[in-house]
Amino acid sequence: MKRSFLFFLFSLFFFLKSNAQCAMCRAVLESEEGQTAAEGINDGIVYLMAIPYILVGGLGYLIYRKFNTLKK
């Protein structure tokens, strides 16, 4: 019980720190005139978000295919 409480408290402090960093980055990107850096950051975020989903989906498909071929 004590260990899970410490983990929760530790996670909470790191969340607060990362939340402040995101606000600072947003303020810097919004103040730029051309908005080219903001578009680049958004594209990078989408790219980094998509890769884990593709990997997990591919792994899930391979596991699904392996179990279906074993039943036949």
PDB file with SEQRES, HELIX, SHEET and CRYST1 records, atoms N, CA, C and O in Angstrom:
SEQRES   1 A   72  MET LYS ARG SER PHE LEU PHE PHE LEU PHE SER LEU PHE          
SEQRES   2 A   72  PHE PHE LEU LYS SER ASN ALA GLN CYS ALA MET CYS ARG          
SEQRES   3 A   72  ALA VAL LEU GLU SER GLU GLU GLY GLN THR ALA ALA GLU          
SEQRES   4 A   72  GLY ILE ASN ASP GLY ILE VAL TYR LEU MET ALA ILE PRO          
SEQRES   5 A   72  TYR ILE LEU VAL GLY GLY LEU GLY TYR LEU ILE TYR ARG          
SEQRES   6 A   72  LYS PHE ASN THR LEU LYS LYS                                  
HELIX    1 AA1 LYS A    2  GLU A   30  1                                  29    
HELIX    2 AA2 THR A   36  LYS A   71  1                                  36    
CRYST1    1.000    1.000    1.000  90.00  90.00  90.00 P 1           1          
ATOM      1  N   MET A   1       0.825  -1.191   0.000  1.00  0.00           N  
ATOM      2  CA  MET A   1       0.000   0.000   0.000  1.00  0.00           C  
ATOM      3  C   MET A   1       0.873   1.260   0.000  1.00  0.00           C  
ATOM      4  O   MET A   1       0.625   2.216  -0.734  1.00  0.00           O  
ATOM      5  N   LYS A   2       1.890   1.224   0.840  1.00  0.00           N  
ATOM      6  CA  LYS A   2       2.778   2.376   0.936  1.00  0.00           C  
ATOM      7  C   LYS A   2       3.523   2.605  -0.379  1.00  0.00           C  
ATOM      8  O   LYS A   2       3.755   3.743  -0.789  1.00  0.00           O  
ATOM      9  N   ARG A   3       3.887   1.516  -1.019  1.00  0.00           N  
ATOM     10  CA  ARG A   3       4.637   1.615  -2.269  1.00  0.00           C  
ATOM     11  C   ARG A   3       3.779   2.222  -3.383  1.00  0.00           C  
ATOM     12  O   ARG A   3       4.264   3.045  -4.160  1.00  0.00           O  
ATOM     13  N   SER A   4       2.514   1.821  -3.461  1.00  0.00           N  
ATOM     14  CA  SER A   4       1.640   2.364  -4.501  1.00  0.00           C  
ATOM     15  C   SER A   4       1.341   3.848  -4.238  1.00  0.00           C  
ATOM     16  O   SER A   4       1.209   4.627  -5.182  1.00  0.00           O  
ATOM     17  N   PHE A   5       1.235   4.233  -2.985  1.00  0.00           N  
ATOM     18  CA  PHE A   5       1.006   5.634  -2.658  1.00  0.00           C  
ATOM     19  C   PHE A   5       2.209   6.485  -3.060  1.00  0.00           C  
ATOM     20  O   PHE A   5       2.044   7.583  -3.592  1.00  0.00           O  
ATOM     21  N   LEU A   6       3.408   5.988  -2.811  1.00  0.00           N  
ATOM     22  CA  LEU A   6       4.616   6.715  -3.202  1.00  0.00           C  
ATOM     23  C   LEU A   6       4.715   6.817  -4.731  1.00  0.00           C  
ATOM     24  O   LEU A   6       5.128   7.850  -5.258  1.00  0.00           O  
ATOM     25  N   PHE A   7       4.342   5.763  -5.428  1.00  0.00           N  
ATOM     26  CA  PHE A   7       4.342   5.808  -6.884  1.00  0.00           C  
ATOM     27  C   PHE A   7       3.352   6.844  -7.400  1.00  0.00           C  
ATOM     28  O   PHE A   7       3.669   7.598  -8.320  1.00  0.00           O  
ATOM     29  N   PHE A   8       2.165   6.890  -6.822  1.00  0.00           N  
ATOM     30  CA  PHE A   8       1.154   7.873  -7.212  1.00  0.00           C  
ATOM     31  C   PHE A   8       1.657   9.289  -6.952  1.00  0.00           C  
ATOM     32  O   PHE A   8       1.505  10.162  -7.807  1.00  0.00           O  
ATOM     33  N   LEU A   9       2.249   9.526  -5.799  1.00  0.00           N  
ATOM     34  CA  LEU A   9       2.762  10.840  -5.458  1.00  0.00           C  
ATOM     35  C   LEU A   9       3.899  11.244  -6.399  1.00  0.00           C  
ATOM     36  O   LEU A   9       3.965  12.390  -6.842  1.00  0.00           O  
ATOM     37  N   PHE A  10       4.781  10.313  -6.698  1.00  0.00           N  
ATOM     38  CA  PHE A  10       5.888  10.551  -7.616  1.00  0.00           C  
ATOM     39  C   PHE A  10       5.365  10.894  -9.009  1.00  0.00           C  
ATOM     40  O   PHE A  10       5.866  11.821  -9.646  1.00  0.00           O  
ATOM     41  N   SER A  11       4.361  10.155  -9.488  1.00  0.00           N  
ATOM     42  CA  SER A  11       3.778  10.413 -10.810  1.00  0.00           C  
ATOM     43  C   SER A  11       3.103  11.776 -10.858  1.00  0.00           C  
ATOM     44  O   SER A  11       3.170  12.466 -11.875  1.00  0.00           O  
ATOM     45  N   LEU A  12       2.465  12.163  -9.784  1.00  0.00           N  
ATOM     46  CA  LEU A  12       1.776  13.437  -9.732  1.00  0.00           C  
ATOM     47  C   LEU A  12       2.751  14.601  -9.876  1.00  0.00           C  
ATOM     48  O   LEU A  12       2.468  15.571 -10.579  1.00  0.00           O  
ATOM     49  N   PHE A  13       3.896  14.502  -9.211  1.00  0.00           N  
ATOM     50  CA  PHE A  13       4.874  15.584  -9.300  1.00  0.00           C  
ATOM     51  C   PHE A  13       5.476  15.696 -10.690  1.00  0.00           C  
ATOM     52  O   PHE A  13       5.726  16.805 -11.163  1.00  0.00           O  
ATOM     53  N   PHE A  14       5.715  14.565 -11.359  1.00  0.00           N  
ATOM     54  CA  PHE A  14       6.254  14.627 -12.708  1.00  0.00           C  
ATOM     55  C   PHE A  14       5.218  15.147 -13.688  1.00  0.00           C  
ATOM     56  O   PHE A  14       5.580  15.810 -14.660  1.00  0.00           O  
ATOM     57  N   PHE A  15       3.941  14.867 -13.464  1.00  0.00           N  
ATOM     58  CA  PHE A  15       2.891  15.387 -14.327  1.00  0.00           C  
ATOM     59  C   PHE A  15       2.829  16.908 -14.222  1.00  0.00           C  
ATOM     60  O   PHE A  15       2.696  17.594 -15.236  1.00  0.00           O  
ATOM     61  N   LEU A  16       2.923  17.423 -13.041  1.00  0.00           N  
ATOM     62  CA  LEU A  16       2.858  18.864 -12.867  1.00  0.00           C  
ATOM     63  C   LEU A  16       4.034  19.557 -13.546  1.00  0.00           C  
ATOM     64  O   LEU A  16       3.880  20.637 -14.115  1.00  0.00           O  
ATOM     65  N   LYS A  17       5.198  18.939 -13.484  1.00  0.00           N  
ATOM     66  CA  LYS A  17       6.369  19.528 -14.110  1.00  0.00           C  
ATOM     67  C   LYS A  17       6.243  19.516 -15.630  1.00  0.00           C  
ATOM     68  O   LYS A  17       6.565  20.510 -16.281  1.00  0.00           O  
ATOM     69  N   SER A  18       5.784  18.420 -16.199  1.00  0.00           N  
ATOM     70  CA  SER A  18       5.653  18.340 -17.657  1.00  0.00           C  
ATOM     71  C   SER A  18       4.522  19.228 -18.165  1.00  0.00           C  
ATOM     72  O   SER A  18       4.599  19.744 -19.280  1.00  0.00           O  
ATOM     73  N   ASN A  19       3.486  19.411 -17.373  1.00  0.00           N  
ATOM     74  CA  ASN A  19       2.378  20.269 -17.774  1.00  0.00           C  
ATOM     75  C   ASN A  19       2.859  21.717 -17.894  1.00  0.00           C  
ATOM     76  O   ASN A  19       2.425  22.430 -18.799  1.00  0.00           O  
ATOM     77  N   ALA A  20       3.726  22.155 -17.022  1.00  0.00           N  
ATOM     78  CA  ALA A  20       4.249  23.513 -17.092  1.00  0.00           C  
ATOM     79  C   ALA A  20       5.121  23.691 -18.328  1.00  0.00           C  
ATOM     80  O   ALA A  20       5.101  24.751 -18.954  1.00  0.00           O  
ATOM     81  N   GLN A  21       5.876  22.676 -18.679  1.00  0.00           N  
ATOM     82  CA  GLN A  21       6.729  22.770 -19.865  1.00  0.00           C  
ATOM     83  C   GLN A  21       5.890  22.898 -21.123  1.00  0.00           C  
ATOM     84  O   GLN A  21       6.252  23.659 -22.020  1.00  0.00           O  
ATOM     85  N   CYS A  22       4.789  22.183 -21.216  1.00  0.00           N  
ATOM     86  CA  CYS A  22       3.943  22.260 -22.407  1.00  0.00           C  
ATOM     87  C   CYS A  22       3.359  23.662 -22.563  1.00  0.00           C  
ATOM     88  O   CYS A  22       3.238  24.152 -23.686  1.00  0.00           O  
ATOM     89  N   ALA A  23       3.005  24.302 -21.484  1.00  0.00           N  
ATOM     90  CA  ALA A  23       2.459  25.652 -21.564  1.00  0.00           C  
ATOM     91  C   ALA A  23       3.521  26.633 -22.057  1.00  0.00           C  
ATOM     92  O   ALA A  23       3.212  27.559 -22.807  1.00  0.00           O  
ATOM     93  N   MET A  24       4.758  26.432 -21.642  1.00  0.00           N  
ATOM     94  CA  MET A  24       5.832  27.311 -22.095  1.00  0.00           C  
ATOM     95  C   MET A  24       6.087  27.125 -23.589  1.00  0.00           C  
ATOM     96  O   MET A  24       6.278  28.102 -24.312  1.00  0.00           O  
ATOM     97  N   CYS A  25       6.090  25.901 -24.043  1.00  0.00           N  
ATOM     98  CA  CYS A  25       6.316  25.649 -25.473  1.00  0.00           C  
ATOM     99  C   CYS A  25       5.182  26.236 -26.300  1.00  0.00           C  
ATOM    100  O   CYS A  25       5.420  26.809 -27.363  1.00  0.00           O  
ATOM    101  N   ARG A  26       3.972  26.100 -25.830  1.00  0.00           N  
ATOM    102  CA  ARG A  26       2.835  26.638 -26.568  1.00  0.00           C  
ATOM    103  C   ARG A  26       2.919  28.156 -26.674  1.00  0.00           C  
ATOM    104  O   ARG A  26       2.628  28.724 -27.726  1.00  0.00           O  
ATOM    105  N   ALA A  27       3.311  28.805 -25.597  1.00  0.00           N  
ATOM    106  CA  ALA A  27       3.424  30.260 -25.620  1.00  0.00           C  
ATOM    107  C   ALA A  27       4.498  30.721 -26.606  1.00  0.00           C  
ATOM    108  O   ALA A  27       4.312  31.718 -27.302  1.00  0.00           O  
ATOM    109  N   VAL A  28       5.602  30.010 -26.667  1.00  0.00           N  
ATOM    110  CA  VAL A  28       6.678  30.378 -27.595  1.00  0.00           C  
ATOM    111  C   VAL A  28       6.224  30.166 -29.034  1.00  0.00           C  
ATOM    112  O   VAL A  28       6.493  31.001 -29.898  1.00  0.00           O  
ATOM    113  N   LEU A  29       5.543  29.061 -29.299  1.00  0.00           N  
ATOM    114  CA  LEU A  29       5.124  28.767 -30.670  1.00  0.00           C  
ATOM    115  C   LEU A  29       4.002  29.685 -31.142  1.00  0.00           C  
ATOM    116  O   LEU A  29       3.924  29.994 -32.331  1.00  0.00           O  
ATOM    117  N   GLU A  30       3.141  30.122 -30.244  1.00  0.00           N  
ATOM    118  CA  GLU A  30       2.052  31.011 -30.641  1.00  0.00           C  
ATOM    119  C   GLU A  30       2.533  32.425 -30.919  1.00  0.00           C  
ATOM    120  O   GLU A  30       1.885  33.159 -31.665  1.00  0.00           O  
ATOM    121  N   SER A  31       3.644  32.816 -30.340  1.00  0.00           N  
ATOM    122  CA  SER A  31       4.130  34.181 -30.525  1.00  0.00           C  
ATOM    123  C   SER A  31       4.868  34.366 -31.852  1.00  0.00           C  
ATOM    124  O   SER A  31       5.168  35.497 -32.235  1.00  0.00           O  
ATOM    125  N   GLU A  32       5.162  33.282 -32.553  1.00  0.00           N  
ATOM    126  CA  GLU A  32       5.886  33.373 -33.813  1.00  0.00           C  
ATOM    127  C   GLU A  32       4.951  33.848 -34.931  1.00  0.00           C  
ATOM    128  O   GLU A  32       3.772  33.495 -34.947  1.00  0.00           O  
ATOM    129  N   GLU A  33       5.475  34.641 -35.858  1.00  0.00           N  
ATOM    130  CA  GLU A  33       4.643  35.200 -36.928  1.00  0.00           C  
ATOM    131  C   GLU A  33       4.303  34.188 -38.010  1.00  0.00           C  
ATOM    132  O   GLU A  33       3.133  34.050 -38.366  1.00  0.00           O  
ATOM    133  N   GLY A  34       5.274  33.487 -38.537  1.00  0.00           N  
ATOM    134  CA  GLY A  34       5.053  32.617 -39.680  1.00  0.00           C  
ATOM    135  C   GLY A  34       4.319  31.332 -39.365  1.00  0.00           C  
ATOM    136  O   GLY A  34       3.732  30.729 -40.264  1.00  0.00           O  
ATOM    137  N   GLN A  35       4.331  30.895 -38.124  1.00  0.00           N  
ATOM    138  CA  GLN A  35       3.705  29.654 -37.672  1.00  0.00           C  
ATOM    139  C   GLN A  35       4.299  28.412 -38.326  1.00  0.00           C  
ATOM    140  O   GLN A  35       3.693  27.342 -38.268  1.00  0.00           O  
ATOM    141  N   THR A  36       5.470  28.530 -38.948  1.00  0.00           N  
ATOM    142  CA  THR A  36       6.071  27.344 -39.565  1.00  0.00           C  
ATOM    143  C   THR A  36       6.616  26.392 -38.514  1.00  0.00           C  
ATOM    144  O   THR A  36       6.545  25.174 -38.682  1.00  0.00           O  
ATOM    145  N   ALA A  37       7.153  26.929 -37.441  1.00  0.00           N  
ATOM    146  CA  ALA A  37       7.669  26.066 -36.379  1.00  0.00           C  
ATOM    147  C   ALA A  37       6.531  25.334 -35.685  1.00  0.00           C  
ATOM    148  O   ALA A  37       6.682  24.170 -35.314  1.00  0.00           O  
ATOM    149  N   ALA A  38       5.394  25.998 -35.505  1.00  0.00           N  
ATOM    150  CA  ALA A  38       4.248  25.358 -34.863  1.00  0.00           C  
ATOM    151  C   ALA A  38       3.717  24.220 -35.715  1.00  0.00           C  
ATOM    152  O   ALA A  38       3.346  23.173 -35.184  1.00  0.00           O  
ATOM    153  N   GLU A  39       3.674  24.407 -37.040  1.00  0.00           N  
ATOM    154  CA  GLU A  39       3.224  23.335 -37.925  1.00  0.00           C  
ATOM    155  C   GLU A  39       4.191  22.156 -37.886  1.00  0.00           C  
ATOM    156  O   GLU A  39       3.766  21.001 -37.925  1.00  0.00           O  
ATOM    157  N   GLY A  40       5.479  22.441 -37.811  1.00  0.00           N  
ATOM    158  CA  GLY A  40       6.470  21.375 -37.710  1.00  0.00           C  
ATOM    159  C   GLY A  40       6.347  20.608 -36.422  1.00  0.00           C  
ATOM    160  O   GLY A  40       6.461  19.382 -36.415  1.00  0.00           O  
ATOM    161  N   ILE A  41       6.116  21.311 -35.323  1.00  0.00           N  
ATOM    162  CA  ILE A  41       5.937  20.653 -34.027  1.00  0.00           C  
ATOM    163  C   ILE A  41       4.695  19.777 -34.044  1.00  0.00           C  
ATOM    164  O   ILE A  41       4.726  18.654 -33.541  1.00  0.00           O  
ATOM    165  N   ASN A  42       3.607  20.269 -34.611  1.00  0.00           N  
ATOM    166  CA  ASN A  42       2.370  19.486 -34.687  1.00  0.00           C  
ATOM    167  C   ASN A  42       2.556  18.235 -35.539  1.00  0.00           C  
ATOM    168  O   ASN A  42       2.063  17.166 -35.179  1.00  0.00           O  
ATOM    169  N   ASP A  43       3.257  18.353 -36.661  1.00  0.00           N  
ATOM    170  CA  ASP A  43       3.521  17.181 -37.491  1.00  0.00           C  
ATOM    171  C   ASP A  43       4.378  16.163 -36.749  1.00  0.00           C  
ATOM    172  O   ASP A  43       4.151  14.958 -36.861  1.00  0.00           O  
ATOM    173  N   GLY A  44       5.355  16.640 -35.998  1.00  0.00           N  
ATOM    174  CA  GLY A  44       6.198  15.743 -35.209  1.00  0.00           C  
ATOM    175  C   GLY A  44       5.422  15.025 -34.130  1.00  0.00           C  
ATOM    176  O   GLY A  44       5.672  13.850 -33.864  1.00  0.00           O  
ATOM    177  N   ILE A  45       4.484  15.713 -33.503  1.00  0.00           N  
ATOM    178  CA  ILE A  45       3.673  15.092 -32.470  1.00  0.00           C  
ATOM    179  C   ILE A  45       2.801  13.996 -33.060  1.00  0.00           C  
ATOM    180  O   ILE A  45       2.678  12.916 -32.482  1.00  0.00           O  
ATOM    181  N   VAL A  46       2.199  14.270 -34.206  1.00  0.00           N  
ATOM    182  CA  VAL A  46       1.364  13.257 -34.861  1.00  0.00           C  
ATOM    183  C   VAL A  46       2.208  12.053 -35.265  1.00  0.00           C  
ATOM    184  O   VAL A  46       1.771  10.913 -35.105  1.00  0.00           O  
ATOM    185  N   TYR A  47       3.395  12.287 -35.778  1.00  0.00           N  
ATOM    186  CA  TYR A  47       4.288  11.201 -36.164  1.00  0.00           C  
ATOM    187  C   TYR A  47       4.667  10.355 -34.947  1.00  0.00           C  
ATOM    188  O   TYR A  47       4.606   9.127 -35.003  1.00  0.00           O  
ATOM    189  N   LEU A  48       5.050  10.997 -33.868  1.00  0.00           N  
ATOM    190  CA  LEU A  48       5.439  10.254 -32.668  1.00  0.00           C  
ATOM    191  C   LEU A  48       4.257   9.522 -32.039  1.00  0.00           C  
ATOM    192  O   LEU A  48       4.439   8.481 -31.408  1.00  0.00           O  
ATOM    193  N   MET A  49       3.053  10.056 -32.206  1.00  0.00           N  
ATOM    194  CA  MET A  49       1.867   9.413 -31.651  1.00  0.00           C  
ATOM    195  C   MET A  49       1.467   8.195 -32.483  1.00  0.00           C  
ATOM    196  O   MET A  49       0.991   7.206 -31.924  1.00  0.00           O  
ATOM    197  N   ALA A  50       1.646   8.241 -33.793  1.00  0.00           N  
ATOM    198  CA  ALA A  50       1.172   7.174 -34.669  1.00  0.00           C  
ATOM    199  C   ALA A  50       2.037   5.921 -34.612  1.00  0.00           C  
ATOM    200  O   ALA A  50       1.515   4.812 -34.726  1.00  0.00           O  
ATOM    201  N   ILE A  51       3.322   6.069 -34.442  1.00  0.00           N  
ATOM    202  CA  ILE A  51       4.230   4.927 -34.493  1.00  0.00           C  
ATOM    203  C   ILE A  51       3.902   3.856 -33.449  1.00  0.00           C  
ATOM    204  O   ILE A  51       3.844   2.684 -33.819  1.00  0.00           O  
ATOM    205  N   PRO A  52       3.682   4.181 -32.170  1.00  0.00           N  
ATOM    206  CA  PRO A  52       3.348   3.116 -31.212  1.00  0.00           C  
ATOM    207  C   PRO A  52       2.038   2.405 -31.550  1.00  0.00           C  
ATOM    208  O   PRO A  52       1.927   1.196 -31.346  1.00  0.00           O  
ATOM    209  N   TYR A  53       1.048   3.133 -32.061  1.00  0.00           N  
ATOM    210  CA  TYR A  53      -0.209   2.498 -32.427  1.00  0.00           C  
ATOM    211  C   TYR A  53      -0.018   1.533 -33.591  1.00  0.00           C  
ATOM    212  O   TYR A  53      -0.618   0.458 -33.605  1.00  0.00           O  
ATOM    213  N   ILE A  54       0.795   1.895 -34.549  1.00  0.00           N  
ATOM    214  CA  ILE A  54       1.065   1.008 -35.676  1.00  0.00           C  
ATOM    215  C   ILE A  54       1.800  -0.246 -35.211  1.00  0.00           C  
ATOM    216  O   ILE A  54       1.476  -1.352 -35.643  1.00  0.00           O  
ATOM    217  N   LEU A  55       2.778  -0.079 -34.340  1.00  0.00           N  
ATOM    218  CA  LEU A  55       3.531  -1.227 -33.832  1.00  0.00           C  
ATOM    219  C   LEU A  55       2.653  -2.173 -33.014  1.00  0.00           C  
ATOM    220  O   LEU A  55       2.728  -3.389 -33.185  1.00  0.00           O  
ATOM    221  N   VAL A  56       1.831  -1.626 -32.137  1.00  0.00           N  
ATOM    222  CA  VAL A  56       0.957  -2.461 -31.314  1.00  0.00           C  
ATOM    223  C   VAL A  56      -0.097  -3.145 -32.182  1.00  0.00           C  
ATOM    224  O   VAL A  56      -0.424  -4.311 -31.964  1.00  0.00           O  
ATOM    225  N   GLY A  57      -0.627  -2.417 -33.167  1.00  0.00           N  
ATOM    226  CA  GLY A  57      -1.598  -3.019 -34.075  1.00  0.00           C  
ATOM    227  C   GLY A  57      -0.995  -4.156 -34.880  1.00  0.00           C  
ATOM    228  O   GLY A  57      -1.624  -5.200 -35.049  1.00  0.00           O  
ATOM    229  N   GLY A  58       0.216  -3.961 -35.375  1.00  0.00           N  
ATOM    230  CA  GLY A  58       0.895  -5.025 -36.116  1.00  0.00           C  
ATOM    231  C   GLY A  58       1.181  -6.232 -35.253  1.00  0.00           C  
ATOM    232  O   GLY A  58       1.012  -7.367 -35.699  1.00  0.00           O  
ATOM    233  N   LEU A  59       1.610  -6.009 -34.028  1.00  0.00           N  
ATOM    234  CA  LEU A  59       1.865  -7.107 -33.106  1.00  0.00           C  
ATOM    235  C   LEU A  59       0.578  -7.844 -32.778  1.00  0.00           C  
ATOM    236  O   LEU A  59       0.562  -9.074 -32.717  1.00  0.00           O  
ATOM    237  N   GLY A  60      -0.501  -7.100 -32.567  1.00  0.00           N  
ATOM    238  CA  GLY A  60      -1.798  -7.723 -32.302  1.00  0.00           C  
ATOM    239  C   GLY A  60      -2.266  -8.570 -33.470  1.00  0.00           C  
ATOM    240  O   GLY A  60      -2.815  -9.654 -33.275  1.00  0.00           O  
ATOM    241  N   TYR A  61      -2.049  -8.074 -34.697  1.00  0.00           N  
ATOM    242  CA  TYR A  61      -2.438  -8.836 -35.883  1.00  0.00           C  
ATOM    243  C   TYR A  61      -1.629 -10.125 -35.994  1.00  0.00           C  
ATOM    244  O   TYR A  61      -2.175 -11.178 -36.320  1.00  0.00           O  
ATOM    245  N   LEU A  62      -0.332 -10.042 -35.725  1.00  0.00           N  
ATOM    246  CA  LEU A  62       0.501 -11.244 -35.792  1.00  0.00           C  
ATOM    247  C   LEU A  62       0.070 -12.282 -34.765  1.00  0.00           C  
ATOM    248  O   LEU A  62       0.026 -13.473 -35.070  1.00  0.00           O  
ATOM    249  N   ILE A  63      -0.246 -11.846 -33.562  1.00  0.00           N  
ATOM    250  CA  ILE A  63      -0.706 -12.776 -32.522  1.00  0.00           C  
ATOM    251  C   ILE A  63      -2.053 -13.377 -32.912  1.00  0.00           C  
ATOM    252  O   ILE A  63      -2.272 -14.578 -32.749  1.00  0.00           O  
ATOM    253  N   TYR A  64      -2.946 -12.550 -33.422  1.00  0.00           N  
ATOM    254  CA  TYR A  64      -4.256 -13.038 -33.867  1.00  0.00           C  
ATOM    255  C   TYR A  64      -4.109 -14.073 -34.970  1.00  0.00           C  
ATOM    256  O   TYR A  64      -4.765 -15.114 -34.941  1.00  0.00           O  
ATOM    257  N   ARG A  65      -3.248 -13.789 -35.945  1.00  0.00           N  
ATOM    258  CA  ARG A  65      -3.045 -14.713 -37.060  1.00  0.00           C  
ATOM    259  C   ARG A  65      -2.415 -16.020 -36.586  1.00  0.00           C  
ATOM    260  O   ARG A  65      -2.759 -17.094 -37.081  1.00  0.00           O  
ATOM    261  N   LYS A  66      -1.492 -15.930 -35.628  1.00  0.00           N  
ATOM    262  CA  LYS A  66      -0.834 -17.144 -35.129  1.00  0.00           C  
ATOM    263  C   LYS A  66      -1.824 -18.027 -34.392  1.00  0.00           C  
ATOM    264  O   LYS A  66      -1.793 -19.246 -34.562  1.00  0.00           O  
ATOM    265  N   PHE A  67      -2.701 -17.454 -33.580  1.00  0.00           N  
ATOM    266  CA  PHE A  67      -3.658 -18.267 -32.846  1.00  0.00           C  
ATOM    267  C   PHE A  67      -4.739 -18.852 -33.753  1.00  0.00           C  
ATOM    268  O   PHE A  67      -5.247 -19.939 -33.479  1.00  0.00           O  
ATOM    269  N   ASN A  68      -5.093 -18.156 -34.816  1.00  0.00           N  
ATOM    270  CA  ASN A  68      -6.093 -18.692 -35.744  1.00  0.00           C  
ATOM    271  C   ASN A  68      -5.540 -19.816 -36.578  1.00  0.00           C  
ATOM    272  O   ASN A  68      -6.280 -20.745 -36.900  1.00  0.00           O  
ATOM    273  N   THR A  69      -4.278 -19.780 -36.945  1.00  0.00           N  
ATOM    274  CA  THR A  69      -3.703 -20.873 -37.726  1.00  0.00           C  
ATOM    275  C   THR A  69      -3.480 -22.109 -36.863  1.00  0.00           C  
ATOM    276  O   THR A  69      -3.495 -23.225 -37.382  1.00  0.00           O  
ATOM    277  N   LEU A  70      -3.276 -21.940 -35.570  1.00  0.00           N  
ATOM    278  CA  LEU A  70      -3.099 -23.082 -34.683  1.00  0.00           C  
ATOM    279  C   LEU A  70      -4.417 -23.837 -34.478  1.00  0.00           C  
ATOM    280  O   LEU A  70      -4.395 -25.055 -34.297  1.00  0.00           O  
ATOM    281  N   LYS A  71      -5.550 -23.153 -34.501  1.00  0.00           N  
ATOM    282  CA  LYS A  71      -6.841 -23.808 -34.301  1.00  0.00           C  
ATOM    283  C   LYS A  71      -7.236 -24.640 -35.508  1.00  0.00           C  
ATOM    284  O   LYS A  71      -7.917 -25.655 -35.365  1.00  0.00           O  
ATOM    285  N   LYS A  72      -6.819 -24.223 -36.691  1.00  0.00           N  
ATOM    286  CA  LYS A  72      -7.187 -24.972 -37.908  1.00  0.00           C  
ATOM    287  C   LYS A  72      -6.296 -26.159 -38.015  1.00  0.00           C  
ATOM    288  O   LYS A  72      -6.417 -26.939 -38.960  1.00  0.00           O  
TER     289      LYS A  72                                                      
END                                                                             
